[in-house]
Amino acid sequence: MSPGNRANASTDRAPIPRSALGPAVNERGYHVGRIEGNLYWVTDGIYQSAFLMTCDGVVLFDAPPSIGCNIQRAVNEIAATNGASNEVTYLIYSHHHADHTGASSLFGPNVTRIGHDATRKLLLRNDDPARPAPEVTFKDRRTFEIGGERIDLAWHGSNHSPDNIFIHLPDHDALMLVDVISPGWASVCQGGLAEDVPGYIEAPATALTYRWSHFIGGHMGRLGTRDDVATHRQYMTDVADSSRKALETVDRARYLVSYGENRWAAMMDYVDAVTAVAAAPVIEKYTGVLAGVDACTVAATSNVLQSMRLDLGYDLQVHP
């Protein structure tokens, strides 16, 4: 598809619900705002970071390269307003992926980096100078007291990635869980790269067991609410239910017979057909509710459907 056709194709997409959009970015390309108390967030409209102003410096949560140096500018802006230090002294990684940690090196070697055990192992393996491995790690859960502020970190199993963690700030009524729920939007990251689909589907239910009002999802231009997480959870439940029904109704034998010896082509087209059947009712239900549902649901459904077959063994009968 040519760039011109690609641009025209975008006009064929379903309208974006206004409720999915966040505040406009400034002339430098970022927006910074207060979440609660001394907890703030910064976004470029696609990625998000957050930071906590403390008497022991600034605690930063993720460093997406797309926001890059605007993270420090946002910190400087808030520090100047509050008469506080603008020095980032701690950086907490949600997980190892470069699109959320690739600006880490901007904050120098003296920042204390914190993350999951697996995050350290993966970053040491990847040997990316832009993403120094965390020096302080934990396995299942750990509470940090930094500058009088409580930060609860927990790993509840693999989801979007094997090391993706839950970051709870109970004194600020906030939860950060990256790359699982994009408030107001359909499931982009699940369609792109979810290493454990059952864990990914379960993660929103785990998020709702925490006490919080403000949700930081790592993507798009606004914060989330408990209703956003519940909507995403139902959306993924509907994708799974529709995938199960499609696997039960689309005739695989017809494809195997029609394609003769070309068995891979038969299986690929069969899976595409099941995916299309499964995605259609979900797209219809959530159009106007979630932004990007028409663009993202087919990919999300394809991943869920394959996970149901391979992870859960659904529709894979033992030959008699």
Rosetta blueprint (number, residue, H / E / L):
1 M L
2 S L
3 P H
4 G H
5 N H
6 R H
7 A H
8 N H
9 A H
10 S H
11 T L
12 D L
13 R L
14 A L
15 P L
16 I L
17 P L
18 R H
19 S H
20 A H
21 L L
22 G L
23 P L
24 A L
25 V L
26 N L
27 E L
28 R L
29 G L
30 Y L
31 H E
32 V E
33 G E
34 R E
35 I E
36 E E
37 G L
38 N L
39 L E
40 Y E
41 W E
42 V E
43 T E
44 D L
45 G L
46 I L
47 Y E
48 Q E
49 S E
50 A E
51 F E
52 L E
53 M E
54 T E
55 C L
56 D L
57 G E
58 V E
59 V E
60 L E
61 F E
62 D L
63 A L
64 P L
65 P L
66 S L
67 I L
68 G L
69 C L
70 N H
71 I H
72 Q H
73 R H
74 A H
75 V H
76 N H
77 E H
78 I H
79 A H
80 A H
81 T H
82 N H
83 G L
84 A L
85 S L
86 N L
87 E L
88 V E
89 T E
90 Y E
91 L E
92 I E
93 Y L
94 S L
95 H L
96 H L
97 H L
98 A H
99 D H
100 H H
101 T H
102 G L
103 A L
104 S H
105 S H
106 L H
107 F H
108 G L
109 P L
110 N L
111 V L
112 T E
113 R E
114 I E
115 G E
116 H E
117 D H
118 A H
119 T H
120 R H
121 K H
122 L H
123 L H
124 L H
125 R H
126 N H
127 D L
128 D L
129 P L
130 A L
131 R L
132 P L
133 A L
134 P L
135 E L
136 V E
137 T E
138 F E
139 K L
140 D L
141 R E
142 R E
143 T E
144 F E
145 E E
146 I E
147 G L
148 G L
149 E E
150 R E
151 I E
152 D E
153 L E
154 A E
155 W L
156 H L
157 G L
158 S L
159 N L
160 H L
161 S L
162 P L
163 D L
164 N L
165 I L
166 F E
167 I E
168 H E
169 L E
170 P H
171 D H
172 H H
173 D L
174 A E
175 L E
176 M E
177 L L
178 V L
179 D L
180 V L
181 I L
182 S L
183 P L
184 G L
185 W E
186 A L
187 S L
188 V H
189 C H
190 Q H
191 G H
192 G H
193 L L
194 A L
195 E L
196 D L
197 V H
198 P H
199 G H
200 Y H
201 I H
202 E H
203 A H
204 P H
205 A H
206 T H
207 A H
208 L L
209 T L
210 Y L
211 R L
212 W L
213 S L
214 H E
215 F E
216 I E
217 G L
218 G L
219 H E
220 M L
221 G L
222 R L
223 L L
224 G E
225 T L
226 R H
227 D H
228 D H
229 V H
230 A H
231 T H
232 H H
233 R H
234 Q H
235 Y H
236 M H
237 T H
238 D H
239 V H
240 A H
241 D H
242 S H
243 S H
244 R H
245 K H
246 A H
247 L H
248 E H
249 T H
250 V L
251 D L
252 R H
253 A H
254 R H
255 Y H
256 L H
257 V H
258 S H
259 Y L
260 G L
261 E L
262 N L
263 R H
264 W H
265 A H
266 A H
267 M H
268 M H
269 D H
270 Y H
271 V H
272 D H
273 A H
274 V H
275 T H
276 A H
277 V H
278 A H
279 A H
280 A H
281 P H
282 V H
283 I H
284 E H
285 K H
286 Y H
287 T L
288 G L
289 V L
290 L L
291 A E
292 G L
293 V H
294 D H
295 A H
296 C H
297 T H
298 V H
299 A H
300 A H
301 T H
302 S H
303 N H
304 V H
305 L H
306 Q H
307 S H
308 M H
309 R H
310 L H
311 D L
312 L L
313 G L
314 Y L
315 D L
316 L L
317 Q L
318 V L
319 H L
320 P L
